[in-house]
Amino acid sequence: MNPPPFRSSGALCGTVAAVVAALLPLPVFASGTAAAGGSSAVMPPVWLVTPFMLLLLMIATGPILYPRFWEHHYRKVSIFLGSLVALYYAVRVDNGIRLLEHTFEEYLSFISLIAALFVVAGGILIRIERRGTPLVNALLLFFGAVLANIVGTTGASMLLIRPYLRINAGRLRAFHTVFFIFIVSNAGGCLTPVGDPPLFLGFLRGVPFFWVLRHLWLPWLLTVLMLCLILMALDARTAGRAAESEPLSGRIVVRGSRNFLYLALLMLSVFLDPSVIPGFPSLHDRFHLPFGIREAIMVIVAFTAYKTSDREALEGNGFNFEPIIEVGFLFVGIFATMIPALQLIGDWAGNHAGEFTVTKFYWCTGLLSGFLDNAPTYLNFLAGATGKFGLDAGNPSHVRLFSEGLPSPVPGDASSTIYLMAISMASVLFGAFTYIGNAPNFMVRNIALQSDAEVPGFLEYLYRYSIPVLIPLLAVLWFFQFNY
């Protein structure tokens, strides 16, 4: 089935109205039915979201208002706030221990992949013997957007951020790092399930592997091109400020090429899952371990890659473990504290799916993906959307049927294909809205900071870049594609 053409109807101000209307029910949830899962469950109290909000606030303000305290104690803060929520679930919630175990398993899968990619990419030194210019930067980031669909947004980010920073030495501005995050770390990975975690979860649930490529290539292309053009316009102001040096040849030199083999092994290991390969052994089911063969392979590959990596490549990249350590500790707290937020959102999405339009699914999935883990947010709204069409998101055959394009039960409404496109695009693109929207965002930020590049703080990132650049662009995408 071909993707539907862009459409132009409605009013742009409807965006704001839809977002406000869709988000209004959020504060009043305290109990209900977890419709996304189809089973009755008591919802956590709304006040239990406070540790999550406090952690976000401290991530935003710590490096600016109390940098010394934050630098020395962020690990303790993250673990303490996460422990408060974990203790509540362990003591007060039926089946809370199992929910915590499931969250821990998800965290191990998450950190195993991004840590392995970080280590493997750190042993690949790419030197581009050119100075950064608006055109060169745009072409490099466009290439990174394509690459993100092959090695994931984290893999592409870790491979390209250091050469990108090097070719712009002497002329780096904050927007250089931000647009790398926008394009390579997020928008790029929208065409394959390998590109971004929400799409991979959709693939595991039954969305055909090439569905996203067939249906999202046009909005992907337009979004990435628009971001590249905006980058070139901003970059033109600094085009003449590069540090003077001897003429450069334009060659691309790569050291540590054996690590590309390790990178391929990591990409293959992603598919070693019983959900992908029927009958594939599960360490969790057989031995009750909190990880699987996939995660074990990732750890082994990372350890082997670090031990055998080209030392000159590691030194040339200024490789150290601090960026991944910070990500690891902060996301321990984020994974734990957002459990109640995700439960409330899942309950809300399930209870309100019937009255949701494509517009509400797009904006709610997107805005919540910018501040929460976009993978479970995607699953919650996928469950709500399939439920609206009388299907079960836990049944792969139902999800495949949903992706093929069922007519809506509501006259004049969009088909199920449009709903899935909106949820998929929003969960990926809005991951760039904050530093915590997607894991590579934080890692790119930390690597840029270690390179003495200008990097905006959490709040500056929002008010200088996400709101004035991303929101209008994503509103245009909504207006022409998802305005139902």
VOPAGU-2260 file (C-alpha; in pm, 1 decimal, decimal comma):
REM VOPAGU-2260
SITE   aa  ch    i         X         Y         Z
SITE  MET   A    0       0,0       0,0       0,0
SITE  ASN   A    1     139,8     341,6     -93,7
SITE  PRO   A    2     154,5     613,2     169,9
SITE  PRO   A    3    -135,1     856,3     145,9
SITE  PRO   A    4     -62,0    1191,9     -14,4
SITE  PHE   A    5       0,4    1498,7     197,0
SITE  ARG   A    6    -324,2    1674,7     269,0
SITE  SER   A    7    -392,5    2042,6     340,6
SITE  SER   A    8    -705,5    2116,1     539,4
SITE  GLY   A    9    -793,2    2246,9     884,0
SITE  ALA   A   10    -639,3    2533,7    1077,1
SITE  LEU   A   11    -292,1    2549,2    1229,2
SITE  CYS   A   12    -429,4    2685,3    1556,0
SITE  GLY   A   13    -605,9    2351,3    1596,4
SITE  THR   A   14    -268,5    2207,3    1693,1
SITE  VAL   A   15    -258,3    2396,3    2019,4
SITE  ALA   A   16    -622,1    2326,4    2095,4
SITE  ALA   A   17    -578,4    1955,6    2030,4
SITE  VAL   A   18    -271,9    1930,3    2252,3
SITE  VAL   A   19    -435,7    2116,0    2539,8
SITE  ALA   A   20    -758,1    1916,4    2509,6
SITE  ALA   A   21    -569,9    1588,8    2495,2
SITE  LEU   A   22    -349,3    1663,6    2794,2
SITE  LEU   A   23    -617,8    1800,4    3024,9
SITE  PRO   A   24    -720,4    1460,1    3168,4
SITE  LEU   A   25    -364,7    1376,7    3278,9
SITE  PRO   A   26    -366,4    1525,3    3631,7
SITE  VAL   A   27    -683,8    1352,5    3745,3
SITE  PHE   A   28    -578,3     989,5    3704,9
SITE  ALA   A   29    -554,8     793,8    4026,2
SITE  SER   A   30    -724,7     467,5    3940,9
SITE  GLY   A   31    -873,5     290,1    3648,6
SITE  THR   A   32    -825,7       8,8    3406,2
SITE  ALA   A   33    -505,4     -59,6    3220,8
SITE  ALA   A   34    -684,8     -90,5    2894,4
SITE  ALA   A   35    -365,2    -104,4    2696,3
SITE  GLY   A   36    -298,2    -435,5    2853,5
SITE  GLY   A   37    -656,2    -539,4    2865,1
SITE  SER   A   38    -652,3    -630,6    3235,3
SITE  SER   A   39    -779,7    -457,4    3543,5
SITE  ALA   A   40    -512,9    -285,8    3752,3
SITE  VAL   A   41    -509,5     -27,5    4028,4
SITE  MET   A   42    -335,0     286,3    3912,3
SITE  PRO   A   43     -67,1     454,4    4127,2
SITE  PRO   A   44    -148,6     787,5    4293,4
SITE  VAL   A   45     -63,1    1093,7    4085,9
SITE  TRP   A   46     172,7    1227,6    4355,5
SITE  LEU   A   47     403,0     931,0    4287,6
SITE  VAL   A   48     507,7    1106,9    3966,4
SITE  THR   A   49     679,6    1371,8    4185,3
SITE  PRO   A   50    1020,8    1194,2    4199,1
SITE  PHE   A   51    1024,4    1175,9    3819,1
SITE  MET   A   52     940,9    1546,0    3785,7
SITE  LEU   A   53    1201,8    1632,2    4048,7
SITE  LEU   A   54    1469,1    1430,5    3867,4
SITE  LEU   A   55    1388,6    1607,1    3539,6
SITE  LEU   A   56    1403,4    1943,3    3716,3
SITE  MET   A   57    1742,1    1864,6    3868,0
SITE  ILE   A   58    1880,5    1739,4    3535,3
SITE  ALA   A   59    1768,9    2071,1    3384,6
SITE  THR   A   60    1892,5    2303,3    3658,2
SITE  GLY   A   61    2180,6    2114,6    3823,6
SITE  PRO   A   62    2455,7    2192,4    3569,9
SITE  ILE   A   63    2355,1    2563,1    3575,3
SITE  LEU   A   64    2248,8    2654,3    3929,8
SITE  TYR   A   65    2451,3    2412,8    4144,4
SITE  PRO   A   66    2710,4    2252,8    3913,0
SITE  ARG   A   67    2955,1    2142,6    4184,0
SITE  PHE   A   68    2686,7    1961,9    4385,1
SITE  TRP   A   69    2538,6    1806,2    4071,3
SITE  GLU   A   70    2873,0    1688,4    3936,2
SITE  HIS   A   71    2961,4    1510,9    4261,1
SITE  HIS   A   72    2618,7    1380,8    4361,9
SITE  TYR   A   73    2404,1    1319,8    4050,3
SITE  ARG   A   74    2450,8     944,2    4092,4
SITE  LYS   A   75    2320,9     952,2    4449,3
SITE  VAL   A   76    2030,2    1177,4    4353,5
SITE  SER   A   77    1923,5     950,7    4066,7
SITE  ILE   A   78    1947,4     631,1    4273,7
SITE  PHE   A   79    1773,2     789,6    4573,5
SITE  LEU   A   80    1474,2     914,8    4375,1
SITE  GLY   A   81    1450,0     587,2    4183,6
SITE  SER   A   82    1465,2     394,9    4511,4
SITE  LEU   A   83    1171,1     592,0    4653,9
SITE  VAL   A   84     945,6     477,6    4369,7
SITE  ALA   A   85    1085,7     123,3    4374,2
SITE  LEU   A   86    1021,0      97,4    4749,1
SITE  TYR   A   87     659,9     206,9    4702,0
SITE  TYR   A   88     600,3     -59,5    4437,5
SITE  ALA   A   89     777,8    -327,3    4637,8
SITE  VAL   A   90     575,3    -259,8    4955,3
SITE  ARG   A   91     240,7    -113,9    4847,4
SITE  VAL   A   92     157,1    -256,2    4502,1
SITE  ASP   A   93      31,8    -604,9    4427,5
SITE  ASN   A   94     268,5    -767,2    4179,8
SITE  GLY   A   95     494,2    -464,1    4225,8
SITE  ILE   A   96     805,6    -679,9    4253,5
SITE  ARG   A   97     735,2    -833,6    3914,2
SITE  LEU   A   98     685,2    -488,2    3762,5
SITE  LEU   A   99    1019,4    -374,7    3906,0
SITE  GLU   A  100    1187,7    -686,6    3768,8
SITE  HIS   A  101    1041,0    -616,1    3425,3
SITE  THR   A  102    1165,1    -255,7    3441,2
SITE  PHE   A  103    1511,0    -377,6    3543,1
SITE  GLU   A  104    1515,1    -619,0    3248,6
SITE  GLU   A  105    1424,7    -334,0    3012,0
SITE  TYR   A  106    1698,6    -118,4    3162,9
SITE  LEU   A  107    1958,9    -392,9    3115,7
SITE  SER   A  108    1858,0    -432,0    2749,7
SITE  PHE   A  109    1875,6     -54,9    2703,5
SITE  ILE   A  110    2214,0      -1,1    2869,3
SITE  SER   A  111    2369,4    -313,1    2713,1
SITE  LEU   A  112    2300,8    -188,3    2361,6
SITE  ILE   A  113    2398,8     176,3    2403,1
SITE  ALA   A  114    2708,7      92,8    2609,8
SITE  ALA   A  115    2823,3    -164,4    2354,1
SITE  LEU   A  116    2769,1      80,0    2067,6
SITE  PHE   A  117    2951,7     350,3    2262,9
SITE  VAL   A  118    3256,0     128,1    2321,6
SITE  VAL   A  119    3267,6     -17,7    1969,5
SITE  ALA   A  120    3227,7     321,4    1799,5
SITE  GLY   A  121    3489,2     470,5    2033,6
SITE  GLY   A  122    3748,2     242,1    1871,1
SITE  ILE   A  123    3671,8     371,7    1520,0
SITE  LEU   A  124    3859,0     693,0    1440,8
SITE  ILE   A  125    3721,3     876,4    1137,4
SITE  ARG   A  126    3920,9    1174,2    1016,7
SITE  ILE   A  127    3761,4    1388,7     748,9
SITE  GLU   A  128    4032,7    1608,8     604,4
SITE  ARG   A  129    3804,7    1899,6     530,9
SITE  ARG   A  130    3695,2    2205,0     719,3
SITE  GLY   A  131    3334,5    2228,5     820,1
SITE  THR   A  132    3116,2    2442,6     594,5
SITE  PRO   A  133    2737,5    2473,5     580,6
SITE  LEU   A  134    2719,8    2232,8     285,5
SITE  VAL   A  135    2972,0    1983,5     425,1
SITE  ASN   A  136    2793,6    1975,2     761,6
SITE  ALA   A  137    2452,7    1928,3     602,0
SITE  LEU   A  138    2580,0    1646,1     379,8
SITE  LEU   A  139    2749,0    1475,1     674,2
SITE  LEU   A  140    2433,3    1491,5     886,2
SITE  PHE   A  141    2217,6    1371,4     597,7
SITE  PHE   A  142    2452,9    1076,1     558,3
SITE  GLY   A  143    2420,7    1019,2     934,6
SITE  ALA   A  144    2041,7    1018,9     900,5
SITE  VAL   A  145    2062,1     743,1     638,6
SITE  LEU   A  146    2320,8     550,5     843,0
SITE  ALA   A  147    2095,3     566,6    1150,9
SITE  ASN   A  148    1854,6     328,1     978,0
SITE  ILE   A  149    2131,1      67,8     941,9
SITE  VAL   A  150    2316,6      90,8    1275,1
SITE  GLY   A  151    2054,3     272,9    1484,3
SITE  THR   A  152    2053,6     633,8    1600,5
SITE  THR   A  153    2293,8     550,4    1883,9
SITE  GLY   A  154    2539,8     374,3    1651,3
SITE  ALA   A  155    2533,1     653,6    1391,9
SITE  SER   A  156    2568,3     919,9    1662,1
SITE  MET   A  157    2868,2     751,6    1823,1
SITE  LEU   A  158    3040,0     700,7    1485,0
SITE  LEU   A  159    2995,1    1054,6    1354,1
SITE  ILE   A  160    2983,0    1297,1    1646,4
SITE  ARG   A  161    3360,2    1310,7    1697,1
SITE  PRO   A  162    3454,4    1366,2    1328,5
SITE  TYR   A  163    3173,0    1620,7    1305,9
SITE  LEU   A  164    3313,7    1813,0    1601,4
SITE  ARG   A  165    3668,4    1789,8    1464,2
SITE  ILE   A  166    3593,9    1933,7    1119,3
SITE  ASN   A  167    3419,5    2228,2    1285,9
SITE  ALA   A  168    3696,7    2300,3    1537,6
SITE  GLY   A  169    3730,2    2674,8    1586,3
SITE  ARG   A  170    3379,6    2750,6    1461,2
SITE  LEU   A  171    3157,4    2531,8    1677,2
SITE  ARG   A  172    2841,4    2690,7    1807,5
SITE  ALA   A  173    2567,6    2543,2    2023,9
SITE  PHE   A  174    2338,6    2486,8    1724,9
SITE  HIS   A  175    2594,1    2252,5    1566,1
SITE  THR   A  176    2548,8    2001,4    1849,9
SITE  VAL   A  177    2172,7    2055,2    1866,1
SITE  PHE   A  178    2114,0    1987,7    1496,8
SITE  PHE   A  179    2331,6    1678,7    1512,8
SITE  ILE   A  180    2093,9    1554,6    1784,9
SITE  PHE   A  181    1788,8    1657,3    1583,2
SITE  ILE   A  182    1897,9    1486,0    1261,3
SITE  VAL   A  183    2133,2    1194,9    1338,0
SITE  SER   A  184    2029,7    1102,1    1692,4
SITE  ASN   A  185    1655,5    1112,9    1625,5
SITE  ALA   A  186    1489,5    1200,7    1293,6
SITE  GLY   A  187    1729,6     983,7    1097,4
SITE  GLY   A  188    1618,9     653,8    1246,0
SITE  CYS   A  189    1264,0     664,6    1115,1
SITE  LEU   A  190    1282,6     422,1     823,9
SITE  THR   A  191    1362,1      80,8     972,9
SITE  PRO   A  192    1292,0    -100,7    1300,0
SITE  VAL   A  193    1669,0     -95,4    1364,3
SITE  GLY   A  194    1664,4     284,4    1353,3
SITE  ASP   A  195    1488,1     361,8    1680,1
SITE  PRO   A  196    1357,1     152,5    1974,1
SITE  PRO   A  197     983,2     234,0    1929,7
SITE  LEU   A  198     991,6     104,7    1573,3
SITE  PHE   A  199    1175,4    -209,1    1681,6
SITE  LEU   A  200     908,2    -275,6    1944,5
SITE  GLY   A  201     645,4    -226,3    1675,6
SITE  PHE   A  202     827,3    -482,1    1461,8
SITE  LEU   A  203     829,0    -727,0    1754,4
SITE  ARG   A  204     455,0    -670,9    1796,2
SITE  GLY   A  205     379,6    -752,0    1431,9
SITE  VAL   A  206     444,0    -444,1    1215,1
SITE  PRO   A  207     617,7    -573,3     896,2
SITE  PHE   A  208     988,8    -488,1     880,3
SITE  PHE   A  209     966,4    -271,5     566,3
SITE  TRP   A  210     634,8    -109,1     658,9
SITE  VAL   A  211     800,4     204,5     799,3
SITE  LEU   A  212    1018,2     248,0     491,8
SITE  ARG   A  213     720,9     218,1     254,8
SITE  HIS   A  214     498,0     455,0     448,3
SITE  LEU   A  215     730,4     705,9     615,1
SITE  TRP   A  216    1001,5     773,5     356,5
SITE  LEU   A  217     840,9    1093,0     222,8
SITE  PRO   A  218     773,6    1268,8     558,3
SITE  TRP   A  219    1116,5    1144,3     673,2
SITE  LEU   A  220    1289,4    1291,6     369,3
SITE  LEU   A  221    1110,6    1626,7     395,1
SITE  THR   A  222    1176,9    1654,0     769,1
SITE  VAL   A  223    1547,5    1573,9     738,3
SITE  LEU   A  224    1591,7    1807,1     438,6
SITE  MET   A  225    1417,0    2093,4     620,3
SITE  LEU   A  226    1640,1    2044,9     925,2
SITE  CYS   A  227    1949,1    2038,7     701,7
SITE  LEU   A  228    1840,9    2360,7     529,6
SITE  ILE   A  229    1781,3    2534,9     862,6
SITE  LEU   A  230    2124,6    2418,1     979,4
SITE  MET   A  231    2285,2    2557,3     662,7
SITE  ALA   A  232    2113,3    2893,0     714,4
SITE  LEU   A  233    2241,0    2916,7    1072,9
SITE  ASP   A  234    2581,6    2780,0     978,6
SITE  ALA   A  235    2633,6    3037,7     703,8
SITE  ARG   A  236    2680,3    3300,1     974,6
SITE  THR   A  237    2989,0    3120,1    1104,7
SITE  ALA   A  238    3122,8    3003,7     769,1
SITE  GLY   A  239    3424,3    3233,8     776,5
SITE  ARG   A  240    3533,0    3168,3    1135,1
SITE  ALA   A  241    3714,5    2835,5    1100,8
SITE  ALA   A  242    4061,1    2813,0    1249,6
SITE  GLU   A  243    4334,3    2871,0     990,3
SITE  SER   A  244    4550,8    2571,0     906,4
SITE  GLU   A  245    4730,3    2411,8     612,8
SITE  PRO   A  246    4519,8    2315,0     309,4
SITE  LEU   A  247    4332,0    1988,5     355,4
SITE  SER   A  248    4308,8    1708,9     101,5
SITE  GLY   A  249    3942,8    1619,9     149,9
SITE  ARG   A  250    4027,9    1254,0     216,6
SITE  ILE   A  251    3845,7    1039,8     470,5
SITE  VAL   A  252    4083,9     831,2     684,7
SITE  VAL   A  253    3957,0     549,4     907,0
SITE  ARG   A  254    4149,5     375,0    1184,7
SITE  GLY   A  255    4016,4      81,3    1383,1
SITE  SER   A  256    3822,6     -64,0    1090,7
SITE  ARG   A  257    3805,0    -406,9    1258,5
SITE  ASN   A  258    3548,3    -254,8    1492,7
SITE  PHE   A  259    3303,7    -244,5    1203,6
SITE  LEU   A  260    3288,8    -622,5    1240,3
SITE  TYR   A  261    3195,4    -580,2    1605,8
SITE  LEU   A  262    2934,8    -324,4    1500,4
SITE  ALA   A  263    2783,3    -577,0    1258,4
SITE  LEU   A  264    2771,5    -838,9    1535,2
SITE  LEU   A  265    2585,4    -594,9    1759,6
SITE  MET   A  266    2330,3    -522,0    1488,6
SITE  LEU   A  267    2274,4    -893,5    1428,2
SITE  SER   A  268    2241,5    -962,2    1800,6
SITE  VAL   A  269    1946,9    -720,8    1819,7
SITE  PHE   A  270    1735,3    -983,8    1641,0
SITE  LEU   A  271    1829,0   -1269,7    1874,8
SITE  ASP   A  272    1496,1   -1266,2    2049,6
SITE  PRO   A  273    1219,4   -1528,2    2081,1
SITE  SER   A  274     976,3   -1266,9    1947,6
SITE  VAL   A  275    1176,9   -1248,2    1624,1
SITE  ILE   A  276    1306,1   -1605,7    1595,3
SITE  PRO   A  277    1044,6   -1858,7    1711,0
SITE  GLY   A  278    1197,9   -2113,1    1944,7
SITE  PHE   A  279    1507,3   -1905,3    2019,1
SITE  PRO   A  280    1622,4   -1990,9    2374,6
SITE  SER   A  281    1536,1   -1746,5    2651,3
SITE  LEU   A  282    1772,3   -1724,4    2948,3
SITE  HIS   A  283    1499,2   -1551,0    3144,5
SITE  ASP   A  284    1248,7   -1832,4    3099,5
SITE  ARG   A  285    1498,8   -2114,3    3150,8
SITE  PHE   A  286    1721,9   -1975,5    3424,5
SITE  HIS   A  287    1519,7   -1675,1    3552,5
SITE  LEU   A  288    1799,9   -1435,0    3461,6
SITE  PRO   A  289    1720,5   -1062,4    3409,7
SITE  PHE   A  290    1890,4   -1065,9    3069,2
SITE  GLY   A  291    1897,3   -1278,6    2756,0
SITE  ILE   A  292    2146,7   -1417,8    2509,4
SITE  ARG   A  293    2125,7   -1091,5    2317,9
SITE  GLU   A  294    2245,4    -882,7    2613,9
SITE  ALA   A  295    2517,6   -1136,0    2698,4
SITE  ILE   A  296    2651,4   -1114,5    2341,8
SITE  MET   A  297    2648,0    -734,2    2355,6
SITE  VAL   A  298    2854,1    -729,6    2676,5
SITE  ILE   A  299    3103,4    -981,3    2533,7
SITE  VAL   A  300    3136,3    -785,0    2209,6
SITE  ALA   A  301    3189,3    -457,8    2399,9
SITE  PHE   A  302    3455,7    -611,2    2625,5
SITE  THR   A  303    3635,4    -774,3    2331,2
SITE  ALA   A  304    3617,3    -456,7    2123,5
SITE  TYR   A  305    3767,5    -244,9    2399,9
SITE  LYS   A  306    4050,3    -491,0    2461,7
SITE  THR   A  307    4136,5    -527,8    2092,2
SITE  SER   A  308    4063,9    -174,2    1968,8
SITE  ASP   A  309    4333,5      28,8    1798,1
SITE  ARG   A  310    4491,2     231,2    2081,4
SITE  GLU   A  311    4562,0     524,1    1851,3
SITE  ALA   A  312    4197,4     528,6    1748,8
SITE  LEU   A  313    4084,9     536,4    2113,3
SITE  GLU   A  314    4331,8     812,8    2194,8
SITE  GLY   A  315    4240,9    1008,8    1882,9
SITE  ASN   A  316    3876,9     998,9    1989,5
SITE  GLY   A  317    3967,5    1100,4    2345,3
SITE  PHE   A  318    3777,6     791,1    2452,6
SITE  ASN   A  319    3677,4     751,0    2816,7
SITE  PHE   A  320    3380,3     598,3    2994,6
SITE  GLU   A  321    3242,7     910,7    3163,5
SITE  PRO   A  322    2964,2     983,4    2907,8
SITE  ILE   A  323    2821,1     630,7    2929,8
SITE  ILE   A  324    2859,8     624,8    3309,6
SITE  GLU   A  325    2651,5     942,0    3341,1
SITE  VAL   A  326    2387,7     804,5    3103,8
SITE  GLY   A  327    2382,1     475,2    3294,3
SITE  PHE   A  328    2328,8     632,6    3636,2
SITE  LEU   A  329    2077,1     894,9    3526,9
SITE  PHE   A  330    1867,9     647,8    3332,2
SITE  VAL   A  331    1854,6     410,4    3629,9
SITE  GLY   A  332    1662,7     685,1    3806,8
SITE  ILE   A  333    1460,8     775,0    3498,0
SITE  PHE   A  334    1352,0     414,8    3432,3
SITE  ALA   A  335    1244,8     369,0    3794,9
SITE  THR   A  336    1073,7     704,1    3854,0
SITE  MET   A  337     878,4     699,7    3529,4
SITE  ILE   A  338     700,8     369,7    3610,1
SITE  PRO   A  339     394,6     545,2    3760,0
SITE  ALA   A  340     392,4     806,8    3482,8
SITE  LEU   A  341     386,0     535,6    3216,7
SITE  GLN   A  342     112,3     345,3    3399,5
SITE  LEU   A  343    -105,5     655,4    3424,1
SITE  ILE   A  344     -45,0     738,2    3058,2
SITE  GLY   A  345    -124,1     381,4    2953,8
SITE  ASP   A  346    -449,1     392,1    3150,7
SITE  TRP   A  347    -534,1     732,0    3005,7
SITE  ALA   A  348    -458,8     623,8    2648,4
SITE  GLY   A  349    -667,0     308,9    2686,5
SITE  ASN   A  350    -966,2     486,8    2841,4
SITE  HIS   A  351    -967,4     772,8    2588,8
SITE  ALA   A  352    -866,2     592,3    2269,6
SITE  GLY   A  353   -1221,0     584,3    2135,5
SITE  GLU   A  354   -1247,9     964,1    2135,3
SITE  PHE   A  355    -894,2    1021,7    2005,4
SITE  THR   A  356    -838,2    1154,7    1653,6
SITE  VAL   A  357    -519,0    1114,5    1454,2
SITE  THR   A  358    -424,6    1467,0    1566,0
SITE  LYS   A  359    -447,0    1374,2    1932,4
SITE  PHE   A  360    -252,9    1051,8    1883,1
SITE  TYR   A  361      21,8    1242,2    1699,4
SITE  TRP   A  362      66,1    1524,0    1950,5
SITE  CYS   A  363      17,7    1318,1    2264,3
SITE  THR   A  364     253,6    1042,9    2152,8
SITE  GLY   A  365     505,8    1305,8    2049,7
SITE  LEU   A  366     502,4    1539,8    2347,4
SITE  LEU   A  367     507,0    1254,9    2596,6
SITE  SER   A  368     789,5    1083,9    2403,9
SITE  GLY   A  369     995,2    1400,1    2446,8
SITE  PHE   A  370     996,2    1366,6    2826,0
SITE  LEU   A  371     940,2     994,4    2880,7
SITE  ASP   A  372    1090,5     685,3    2724,4
SITE  ASN   A  373     950,3     694,2    2371,9
SITE  ALA   A  374     944,0     312,7    2341,9
SITE  PRO   A  375     676,5     237,3    2607,2
SITE  THR   A  376     493,4     556,5    2510,4
SITE  TYR   A  377     471,1     418,8    2155,9
SITE  LEU   A  378     338,9      86,1    2286,5
SITE  ASN   A  379      75,1     254,1    2503,7
SITE  PHE   A  380     -64,3     458,1    2217,2
SITE  LEU   A  381     -34,1     167,7    1974,5
SITE  ALA   A  382    -249,7     -32,3    2215,2
SITE  GLY   A  383    -499,8     252,5    2232,8
SITE  ALA   A  384    -515,1     292,8    1854,5
SITE  THR   A  385    -557,4     -78,5    1782,5
SITE  GLY   A  386    -824,5     -92,4    2053,0
SITE  LYS   A  387   -1014,0     184,4    1876,6
SITE  PHE   A  388   -1033,5     -43,2    1570,8
SITE  GLY   A  389   -1144,8    -342,0    1779,9
SITE  LEU   A  390    -802,5    -511,2    1769,1
SITE  ASP   A  391    -553,0    -632,6    2029,3
SITE  ALA   A  392    -198,4    -489,7    2021,8
SITE  GLY   A  393     -73,8    -804,0    2193,4
SITE  ASN   A  394    -176,7   -1017,8    1893,7
SITE  PRO   A  395      77,7    -996,2    1604,4
SITE  SER   A  396    -184,7   -1087,8    1344,3
SITE  HIS   A  397    -404,7    -801,7    1468,9
SITE  VAL   A  398    -112,8    -556,7    1450,6
SITE  ARG   A  399     -31,2    -667,4    1094,7
SITE  LEU   A  400    -396,3    -619,8     999,8
SITE  PHE   A  401    -391,6    -276,0    1164,8
SITE  SER   A  402     -82,4    -175,1     967,2
SITE  GLU   A  403    -243,1    -277,7     636,3
SITE  GLY   A  404    -509,7      -8,8     658,6
SITE  LEU   A  405    -850,6     -83,0     806,1
SITE  PRO   A  406   -1130,3     168,7     755,2
SITE  SER   A  407   -1216,3     359,7    1069,9
SITE  PRO   A  408   -1538,8     276,0    1253,8
SITE  VAL   A  409   -1599,3     652,6    1266,4
SITE  PRO   A  410   -1736,3     796,6     935,9
SITE  GLY   A  411   -1492,5    1038,4     772,9
SITE  ASP   A  412   -1204,2     932,2     996,9
SITE  ALA   A  413    -862,2     818,3     873,7
SITE  SER   A  414    -766,1     457,2     814,9
SITE  SER   A  415    -562,3     259,0    1066,0
SITE  THR   A  416    -250,3     311,3     850,5
SITE  ILE   A  417    -260,3     685,4     918,4
SITE  TYR   A  418    -290,0     622,3    1292,1
SITE  LEU   A  419      15,4     396,2    1289,5
SITE  MET   A  420     210,2     647,1    1078,7
SITE  ALA   A  421     126,8     926,8    1323,0
SITE  ILE   A  422     228,9     724,4    1629,4
SITE  SER   A  423     550,1     603,6    1462,3
SITE  MET   A  424     661,6     944,6    1333,8
SITE  ALA   A  425     578,0    1125,1    1655,7
SITE  SER   A  426     752,5     879,3    1887,0
SITE  VAL   A  427    1075,3     907,4    1683,9
SITE  LEU   A  428    1080,9    1276,3    1588,7
SITE  PHE   A  429     978,7    1413,0    1927,7
SITE  GLY   A  430    1259,8    1213,2    2087,7
SITE  ALA   A  431    1473,9    1514,1    1995,3
SITE  PHE   A  432    1260,5    1749,5    2204,7
SITE  THR   A  433    1475,8    1716,2    2519,5
SITE  TYR   A  434    1810,3    1563,9    2612,4
SITE  ILE   A  435    1631,4    1272,6    2780,1
SITE  GLY   A  436    1391,9    1204,7    2492,5
SITE  ASN   A  437    1636,5     954,9    2342,2
SITE  ALA   A  438    1950,7     798,1    2488,9
SITE  PRO   A  439    2200,2     919,2    2223,1
SITE  ASN   A  440    2096,6    1280,5    2292,3
SITE  PHE   A  441    2261,3    1271,0    2633,5
SITE  MET   A  442    2567,6    1086,9    2505,0
SITE  VAL   A  443    2622,0    1335,8    2221,6
SITE  ARG   A  444    2585,1    1620,4    2470,4
SITE  ASN   A  445    2847,1    1469,9    2700,9
SITE  ILE   A  446    3095,2    1400,0    2421,0
SITE  ALA   A  447    3053,4    1756,1    2292,9
SITE  LEU   A  448    3111,3    1893,9    2643,3
SITE  GLN   A  449    3431,1    1691,5    2674,1
SITE  SER   A  450    3544,5    1841,6    2342,4
SITE  ASP   A  451    3489,9    2193,2    2484,3
SITE  ALA   A  452    3212,6    2260,5    2234,6
SITE  GLU   A  453    2931,7    2501,0    2312,8
SITE  VAL   A  454    2640,3    2296,5    2442,8
SITE  PRO   A  455    2309,5    2448,2    2557,9
SITE  GLY   A  456    2170,9    2357,4    2899,1
SITE  PHE   A  457    1850,4    2157,7    2936,7
SITE  LEU   A  458    1620,7    2461,8    2945,6
SITE  GLU   A  459    1814,5    2656,2    2682,1
SITE  TYR   A  460    1789,1    2355,0    2452,6
SITE  LEU   A  461    1410,4    2374,8    2493,4
SITE  TYR   A  462    1344,2    2745,7    2454,2
SITE  ARG   A  463    1612,6    2825,9    2194,2
SITE  TYR   A  464    1588,2    2521,8    1969,5
SITE  SER   A  465    1314,3    2265,8    2039,7
SITE  ILE   A  466    1025,1    2507,7    2071,8
SITE  PRO   A  467    1115,3    2760,1    1796,9
SITE  VAL   A  468    1258,8    2505,6    1548,3
SITE  LEU   A  469    1115,4    2159,5    1611,1
SITE  ILE   A  470     760,1    2249,7    1707,8
SITE  PRO   A  471     686,9    2459,5    1393,4
SITE  LEU   A  472     843,8    2191,1    1173,7
SITE  LEU   A  473     646,5    1912,4    1339,3
SITE  ALA   A  474     332,6    2127,1    1320,7
SITE  VAL   A  475     380,9    2159,0     943,6
SITE  LEU   A  476     420,9    1780,8     921,2
SITE  TRP   A  477      98,2    1738,6    1120,6
SITE  PHE   A  478     -87,6    1995,3     908,2
SITE  PHE   A  479     -14,5    1824,9     577,4
SITE  GLN   A  480      -8,9    1459,7     683,6
SITE  PHE   A  481    -195,8    1395,6    1008,6
SITE  ASN   A  482    -455,7    1672,2    1026,5
SITE  TYR   A  483    -756,0    1447,6    1095,3
